C-alpha cells in the first residue's frame, strides 16, 4: 500500500504541474485577465478528473475510488476554490456521452474547462486541432511513468 500512497502523491504533483503549465502566468494569454485563483481552480479540477480516470483504469485495488477521493481531498486542500466546483465538474465531464473515445472526451472536457474560466473568450487557435489531445496524451504518459498501482 505504500506504493499506492507514493503514486497518489505523484499523481497530485502531476495535477498541480499540469495546471500550472496550462493556466499559469503566460500560458494562455487570452485568459490572463481572469484571476489566477479562478484559472487554477477550474483547470486543477479538469486535471483531477483526468488523473482520477487514469487511476480508476490502472489499478485492480478493490476500493480504488478511495484513491480518487483522496486525490480530490488533497487537491481541494492545495488549490483554493477547488472544493466548491469539484463534484459539479466531475458530473459534467464524466457523464457527457457525446463521445466515447477517452482522449476525445478529455479534449471536450478541456475545452469546457476553458469555457468555465471565461465563456466570452473564443477558443485560441493554438488549442484547436490536435494540440489538446497531444497534451493530454503527454500528461497520461507522465502519469504512467511516475506512478505504479497495485
C-alpha positions as CSV (number, residue, x, y, z in Angstrom):
1,X,0.0,0.0,0.0
2,X,3.0,2.3,0.5
3,X,3.5,2.2,-3.3
4,X,-0.1,3.4,-3.8
5,X,0.4,6.3,-1.4
6,X,3.5,7.3,-3.2
7,X,1.7,7.0,-6.6
8,X,-1.1,9.1,-5.2
9,X,1.3,11.9,-4.2
10,X,3.0,11.7,-7.6
11,X,-0.5,12.0,-9.2
12,X,-1.2,15.1,-7.1
13,X,2.1,16.6,-8.2
14,X,1.3,15.9,-11.9
15,X,-2.1,17.6,-11.5
16,X,-0.6,20.6,-9.9
17,X,2.2,20.9,-12.6
18,X,-0.2,20.3,-15.5
19,X,-2.4,23.0,-14.0
20,X,0.5,25.5,-13.8
21,X,1.6,24.7,-17.3
22,X,-1.9,25.1,-18.8
23,X,-3.1,28.2,-17.0
24,X,-0.1,29.6,-15.1
25,X,1.3,33.1,-15.9
26,X,1.8,33.5,-19.6
27,X,0.4,30.0,-20.5
28,X,-2.7,31.1,-22.5
29,X,-2.6,34.9,-22.9
30,X,-6.3,35.1,-23.8
31,X,-7.2,34.1,-20.1
32,X,-4.7,36.3,-18.3
33,X,-7.4,38.8,-17.4
34,X,-9.1,36.1,-15.2
35,X,-7.7,36.0,-11.7
36,X,-5.1,33.3,-11.3
37,X,-7.1,31.6,-8.5
38,X,-10.1,31.1,-10.7
39,X,-8.0,29.8,-13.6
40,X,-6.1,27.4,-11.3
41,X,-9.3,26.1,-9.6
42,X,-11.0,25.2,-12.9
43,X,-8.0,23.7,-14.6
44,X,-7.0,21.7,-11.5
45,X,-10.4,20.2,-11.4
46,X,-10.0,19.2,-15.1
47,X,-6.6,17.5,-14.4
48,X,-8.0,15.9,-11.3
49,X,-10.9,14.4,-13.3
50,X,-8.5,13.1,-15.9
51,X,-6.0,11.7,-13.4
52,X,-8.8,10.1,-11.4
53,X,-9.9,8.4,-14.5
54,X,-6.4,7.1,-15.1
55,X,-6.3,5.8,-11.5
56,X,-9.6,4.1,-11.9
57,X,-8.4,2.4,-15.0
58,X,-4.9,1.4,-13.8
59,X,-5.5,-0.5,-10.6
60,X,-7.2,-3.6,-9.6
61,X,-7.5,-2.4,-6.0
62,X,-11.0,-3.2,-4.7
63,X,-11.6,0.2,-3.3
64,X,-9.8,2.2,-6.0
65,X,-12.4,5.0,-5.7
66,X,-10.6,5.7,-2.4
67,X,-7.6,6.9,-4.4
68,X,-9.7,9.3,-6.5
69,X,-11.4,10.6,-3.4
70,X,-8.1,11.1,-1.6
71,X,-6.6,12.8,-4.6
72,X,-9.7,15.1,-4.7
73,X,-9.4,15.8,-0.9
74,X,-5.7,16.7,-1.3
75,X,-6.3,18.8,-4.3
76,X,-9.1,20.7,-2.5
77,X,-6.6,21.5,0.2
78,X,-3.8,22.7,-2.2
79,X,-5.8,24.7,-4.7
80,X,-8.1,27.4,-3.4
81,X,-11.6,27.3,-4.9
82,X,-11.5,23.7,-6.0
83,X,-13.7,22.3,-3.2
84,X,-16.7,24.3,-4.5
85,X,-16.5,23.0,-8.0
86,X,-15.0,19.5,-8.0
87,X,-18.2,17.5,-7.7
88,X,-20.1,19.7,-10.2
89,X,-17.4,19.4,-12.9
90,X,-16.9,15.7,-12.3
91,X,-20.6,15.1,-13.1
92,X,-20.4,17.4,-16.1
93,X,-17.2,15.8,-17.6
94,X,-17.9,12.2,-16.7
95,X,-21.5,12.0,-17.8
96,X,-21.1,13.6,-21.2
97,X,-21.6,10.7,-23.6
98,X,-21.4,12.7,-26.8
99,X,-18.0,10.9,-27.4
100,X,-16.7,7.6,-26.2
101,X,-13.0,7.8,-27.0
102,X,-11.3,8.7,-23.7
103,X,-8.9,11.2,-25.4
104,X,-11.7,12.9,-27.3
105,X,-13.7,13.1,-24.1
106,X,-10.7,14.7,-22.4
107,X,-10.4,17.2,-25.2
108,X,-14.0,18.1,-24.9
109,X,-13.7,18.5,-21.1
110,X,-10.6,20.6,-21.5
111,X,-12.4,23.0,-23.8
112,X,-15.3,23.1,-21.5
113,X,-12.9,24.0,-18.7
114,X,-11.7,27.0,-20.7
115,X,-15.3,28.0,-21.1
116,X,-15.8,27.9,-17.4
117,X,-12.7,30.1,-16.9
118,X,-14.3,32.7,-19.3
119,X,-17.1,31.8,-21.7
120,X,-16.6,35.1,-23.6
121,X,-13.1,34.1,-24.9
122,X,-13.1,32.4,-28.3
123,X,-11.0,29.2,-28.2
124,X,-7.5,30.3,-29.1
125,X,-6.2,28.9,-32.4
126,X,-3.3,27.0,-30.6
127,X,-5.9,25.0,-28.7
128,X,-7.7,23.8,-31.8
129,X,-6.9,20.6,-33.7
130,X,-4.6,18.0,-32.1
131,X,-2.8,20.2,-29.6
132,X,-5.1,19.4,-26.7
133,X,-5.1,15.7,-27.5
134,X,-1.3,15.6,-27.6
135,X,-1.0,17.5,-24.4
136,X,-3.5,15.1,-22.7
137,X,-1.5,12.1,-24.1
138,X,1.7,13.7,-22.7
139,X,0.3,14.0,-19.2
140,X,-1.1,10.5,-19.5
141,X,2.4,9.2,-20.4
142,X,3.9,11.1,-17.5
143,X,1.3,9.6,-15.1
144,X,2.1,6.1,-16.3
145,X,5.8,6.7,-16.0
146,X,5.7,8.2,-12.5
147,X,3.0,6.1,-10.8
148,X,2.7,2.4,-10.2
149,X,-0.5,1.0,-8.8
150,X,-1.2,-2.3,-7.0
